[in-house]
Amino acid sequence: MEKFTLINKARSRIKVFEPFADSSKNSPMVNAILISYGCVFKRSSKPVMKGSRVESIEDARNEYKKLLEEGWKKTYRFNSFFKKKW
């Protein structure tokens, strides 16, 4: 499962949907989605992430579908800001 980033029509808000694996369990099975949300102040700068929450896969799918119906679009513009650096 990959990470998806949506941006609103005004290009001022983003939501990032990514797999969430429970680290307390030994199995690497993903049974939830981490939804992070934030604001974009300038197109060339890093977005300011305001928070995140964990939702079931079904609830995350419903929210994703609703956002697409409202005019949000999938974007790859901010992916470089969200890469994990170990």
C-alpha positions as CSV (number, residue, x, y, z in Angstrom):
1,M,0.0,0.0,0.0
2,E,1.4,3.4,-0.9
3,K,1.0,6.9,0.4
4,F,-1.5,9.3,-1.2
5,T,-1.5,13.1,-0.9
6,L,-4.6,15.2,-1.7
7,I,-4.8,18.9,-2.1
8,N,-7.9,21.1,-2.1
9,K,-9.1,23.3,-4.9
10,A,-7.6,26.5,-3.4
11,R,-4.3,24.7,-2.9
12,S,-4.2,25.7,0.7
13,R,-4.8,22.4,2.5
14,I,-3.4,18.9,2.2
15,K,-4.2,15.5,3.6
16,V,-1.8,12.6,3.5
17,F,-3.1,9.0,3.6
18,E,-0.5,6.4,4.5
19,P,-0.6,2.8,5.9
20,F,-0.4,2.5,9.7
21,A,1.0,-0.7,11.1
22,D,0.6,-1.4,14.8
23,S,4.2,-1.8,16.1
24,S,3.0,-3.6,19.2
25,K,2.1,-6.7,17.1
26,N,4.6,-9.0,15.5
27,S,2.8,-9.2,12.2
28,P,3.4,-6.5,9.7
29,M,-0.2,-6.4,8.6
30,V,-1.7,-3.0,8.0
31,N,-5.2,-2.7,9.4
32,A,-5.5,1.1,9.7
33,I,-4.6,4.3,7.8
34,L,-2.8,7.3,9.2
35,I,-4.3,10.6,8.0
36,S,-2.2,13.7,8.4
37,Y,-3.5,17.1,7.6
38,G,-1.9,20.5,7.2
39,C,-1.8,23.9,5.5
40,V,0.1,25.1,2.5
41,F,1.2,28.8,2.7
42,K,3.6,29.0,-0.3
43,R,3.8,26.5,-3.1
44,S,7.5,26.3,-2.9
45,S,7.8,25.7,0.9
46,K,7.2,22.8,3.1
47,P,3.5,22.4,4.2
48,V,2.8,23.0,7.9
49,M,1.3,19.8,9.3
50,K,-1.3,20.5,12.0
51,G,-2.1,17.0,13.2
52,S,-2.9,13.4,12.4
53,R,-5.3,10.6,13.3
54,V,-5.6,6.9,12.7
55,E,-8.7,5.6,11.0
56,S,-9.9,2.2,9.9
57,I,-9.3,1.4,6.3
58,E,-13.0,1.6,5.5
59,D,-13.4,5.1,7.2
60,A,-10.3,6.3,5.4
61,R,-11.6,5.1,2.0
62,N,-14.9,6.9,2.7
63,E,-13.1,10.2,3.6
64,Y,-10.8,9.9,0.5
65,K,-13.8,9.3,-1.8
66,K,-15.7,12.3,-0.2
67,L,-12.7,14.6,-0.7
68,L,-12.4,13.6,-4.3
69,E,-16.1,14.4,-4.8
70,E,-15.5,17.8,-3.2
71,G,-12.9,18.6,-5.8
72,W,-9.7,17.7,-4.0
73,K,-7.0,16.3,-6.3
74,K,-4.2,13.8,-5.9
75,T,-0.7,15.4,-5.9
76,Y,2.9,14.4,-5.8
77,R,4.3,17.9,-5.2
78,F,5.0,17.5,-1.5
79,N,6.2,13.8,-1.5
80,S,9.8,14.9,-1.1
81,F,9.0,16.6,2.2
82,F,7.4,13.5,3.7
83,K,10.1,11.0,3.0
84,K,11.4,9.3,6.2
85,K,15.0,10.0,6.9
86,W,16.6,7.4,9.1
